[in-house]
């Protein structure tokens, strides 16, 4: 009987053992089949090897200056690509110590951590490695909270993590992880976060700043340093403690860093703020056309908001910064005078227009406003919308002392903004056509109209060199030739004139015999008109178009005095032709475009053509040098002031090097211009209000020599004080065997204060 019982017990044990191993092997096989099916994509698509090589990283496109500075970005999510070498060691140490202490030991899955998490049912922390977290970020995000789906996603994470470990080095995985995490406030990746929260590049981050960012990896919404500084400080201190535990910092360092307050230099990266905003918007519009004409190798379109292109531009960030400072400094100064004078004007800022004309301007502004379009979208009638413009509303307005919250009727805010003087500046290297600086207005957030390429305005006497150049070319004249400054009339029928035209000089004086150089220096209208009469408007228009001016120009003699609308961009290109020995270079703002892998996908072909021979171009340069030696631009050289000198920002300029330039002022002082040239930089400046009827009453402040020249002078002072820019102070290159007389006899100078010299570019009909 005892033997039977023993045999029965052995049989039962064998059954239990067989059952256990069956369950074990079936379970193990099921798990293997489950992972196999997951890897095949049966439970949902899995990334291919190509996807792993090129994950969809949704990268921002960067606009990069010629000196390597990121001017701005185009993005839906502000994400920038970093290499491991771009990451600071303290951030890598903090990340590994806090998120995955055995990162360098495992192959994508931390076995010890996983067993610990299973044994404690997750109460002792999760087991996701940095590689698993990267897999989750790249290929399915946070995932489902439904347990069966979550199990499938966790399995896929493991598989992807192992594949990533096989495909990439540990350093590459760290860099990828730092590139894809969303830190909030439109900042994706460590590079964007460092700029947004600390206004630094990643390499410049201190240990405590790196700890703040690493702390945000746990939950960037909860640990946002802008909204939750105390929570962020607590989390930062946990990260620092982990670094001490891993012996990456000492106890003394931990205590020191934990005692520090949360110090931010928060600046939200925006399309409407930052450096070169007007240029970046111009470039964005250009890129819309570019992507239509340039396809990816697979035939699909590039997306500038996601494809991580790198657009290398000709803009020099240092020169751009100097240009923006010059515009801002002078416009704030001149605007103060404009507001002072407007207090005496009941219809400010408009001068000498009727009530009906004023109402037309204001109504047109209403209809193009954002308020009008929003209310139109709400099916409001025109009458209801117009009535809303006469009701008080809370708003934030622009001032030169910063934004200000106020309560104002929208119609009053329109009139308020009409007061503001606008500006456009472009600087270009004449030998290459490379645009070095571009300032399209005073503040892109409030004034989006670009006064460099978008806005053509009347150019006044800055057009006169085109007339003189035509005369030198066609009539074999020289700067030293004399002509009589006297009353002059072009009768009806001559040169398409429909009514007799008698131009007058702005001071109503006539000087008798005068050289062309002196006539241009003092912007004498009768001389320009006589030269126009000799060569005809057709020849002048033809030359002006060869110089790159795209505007429609009427075939009328009055264009000699600047009754032509031209953009700042075209004016700079035209003047650059004189500085480049008669060769026109089309303005160039792109150097190349690279894809996210650094492969060059586009390089523009420079465009140029001959316009004038070297002798004629140099003769025009000598004419324009006369403007700054003893004419309307002479305040660039003087050290004593004159009328309105308190508004000559940066004065005295005290330049002693050769400068060729020309001031310009249109009728009623609606537009002020200055075109200034040194051998390797040509810069054009325009200043005026949005509406021509909003202007200074007197020529003292409205002329180009007061409104625009100081921007050029201040800009050049900043450039000369920056030796790395290498802006020339040398003479313009004189052609060998020059055939045109340019060294004129100069009689003994009579003392003549620049206080009495005004820009005499005003024209009348």
Order of alpha helices (4+ residues) and beta strands (2+ residues): alpha-alpha-beta-beta-beta-alpha-alpha-alpha-alpha-alpha-beta-alpha-alpha-alpha-alpha-alpha-beta-alpha-alpha-alpha-alpha-beta-beta-alpha-beta-beta-beta-alpha-beta-beta-alpha-alpha-alpha-beta-alpha-beta-beta-beta-beta-alpha-beta-beta-beta-alpha-alpha-alpha
